[in-house]
Amino acid sequence: MSLSKPIVNLVASYLQNLYIHPIKTKAITSCVVGSAGSIASQLVSGEKVRLDPVLAFGLYGLIFGGTVPHYFYEFIERVFPQEASAFPLAKKLLFERLIFAPLMQAFSLYTLARFEGKNHKAALKQVNDLYFTVLEANWKWLTLFQVINIAFIPPMLRVLFMNLVGFGWAMFIASKRRQQSPKKE
């Protein structure tokens, strides 16, 4: 029983910050989850933890991982309102899967490479080498989570939900990028 009070307080504090400072809270959450996913991926692979991918995932989460989805979910709620359109879930999902996800995957791969200190040419090569593999996996594995997210999760909590899913996704992306790295050297 004594353990539940700190957990309840932590959740209450998080929700309060999410309400008062939504973008800042989502950005920090994404930073922590992305960094943790990178560390976990390296630990699971048995490698020594390197700081550059951890910082890259953290910085990406802080700048883009919380903010861009925040505005995206607001946008689709305005464009496809629940009561005003036929099949709003299907429209939101198709828009997310066919337009937003492909753009974000390319942007993420490029930005992560640049945050790790790779030059423009190396970052483009990484996008070229990994893009279709990562996008196919995104469509295959994350579509169900996006259905759940859009259909059942309140808009304020959608970024948090996808951040939690994103922990595993960050591990996947980090492992794919690591597998690709030796090929280019």
N, C-alpha and C positions, 0 to 999 in steps of 0.2 A: 504494500500500500504506500509506503514512503517513497518508492521509486516513481510511482505514478504522478505525484505532485510536480516534480521537476519536468517531467515529460509534458504534462498538461500546460505548465507555465511556458515551456519552450514553444509548444504549438500555438498557444495564445499570443505569445510575443511575435512569432513569425506571421500569424494571420493579421495582427495589428499593423505590423510593418508593411505587409503586403497591401493592406488597405490604405495606409497613409502614404507610403513611398513605393508604389507598385513596380516601377521600372528599376529603381535602385535595388530593391529586394530580389527581383527576378534576375537581375544581372549578377548580383553576388552569389545567389543560389546556383546559377549556371556556371559561374567561375569555380565554385567549390566542387560541384558535381563533375565538371569536365576535368579538373585537375585530379580528382580522386579516380576517375575512370582511366586516366593515363597512367597513374601510379599502379592501379590494380592490374592493368593490362601488362605492364612491365614485370610486376611480381609474379603473375600467373605464368608468363612466358619463361620465367627463371632468369631473366636478365637483371643486371645491376640497374637500379633506378637512375635514369638520366634526367637531369633537370630541364633541359631545353624543351622536350615534348610536354612536360608537366606545365611549364610556364606558357607554352604556346596554347595548350588547351584551356588553361586558366584565363589567359588574356583574351582568347577568342570568346569564351563564355561571358567574361565581364563586359566586353565591348559589344558583341553581337548576339551571343547565345540566349540572353534574356530579353534584350531590347527588340530585336527583329521579330521574334515570335509574338511578343506582346502586341506590337502594332499589327502584325499579320492577323492574329485572332480577332482584334478589334475590327479590322478591315472586313473580314469575311462575315462578321455579325452584321455590319452595316449593309454590305452588298447583298447578302442572302438572309434577310431577316426571317425568323422562324414563322411568324404568322402571315407574312406577305407573299411568300413564294411557294410554289409547288415543289415538293421534294428538296427542301432546303439542306438536309443532311447529305444527300447525294451530290448536290451542287457544291457544297463546301468541301466535301471529301475529294471530288474530282478536281476542283481548283487546287486544293492543297497537294494532291498526289501528282498531278500532271504539269503544274506550273511552279508552285512554290518549292516543292521538294527537289526537282531537278536543278533549279537555280541555286538553292541553298547548298546542295551537295557540291556543286562546282565551286561556289564561293568559299565554302568551308575548307575544301581541300587546298585551294590556292592560298587562302589566308593563313591556315595552319603552317603551311610550308614557309611562307614569308615571315611569320612570327618566330619560326625556328632559325631564321637567319639565312634561308636559301634565297638565291637571287631569282629574278623574274623568270629566266629561262628554266631553271631547275623546278620552280613552282609550277610552271606550265607543263613541264614534263610529268610531274607527279599527277596533275589533274588528268592529263592524257592517259597515263598508265592505269589510274585507279577509278576514273569517273564511272564508267559503265558497270564495273563490278560492284562498286559502292551503291550506285543508284538502283541496280537490280536488287541488291540485298535490302535496300531501304524499302522498295516497293513490296518485296516479298515478306519481310519481317515486321515492318513498322505500320503497315496499312491497318491491321487489326487494332493496334494501339491508337491510331488516329481516329478510327471509327468510335472506339470507346471514348476517346478524348472529346471529340466533337459532339457525340450524341449524349453523353452522360455527365461529363465534368463541367462544372460551372465555369464560365469564361475567365473569371479571376484566377482560377486554379489550373488552367490548361497548361501554362508554361511550366508550372511545378510538376504536373503529372508527366509531361514529356521530358522534363529534366530527370525525373526518376527513371523513366525508360531510357533516357539518354546516357545514364551511367553505363549500361550494357552496350549502348551504341558507341560511346566514346571508346570503350575497350575494343570493340570491333574495328573502328576506324584506325585506332592506334596500332592494332596488330596488322592490319592491311598495309598501312604506311610503313611499318617496320619490315614486313616481308618484301616490299617493293624497294626499300632503301639499298640493300646489298647489290641488287641488280644494276643500279645506276652507277655504283662506285667502281 
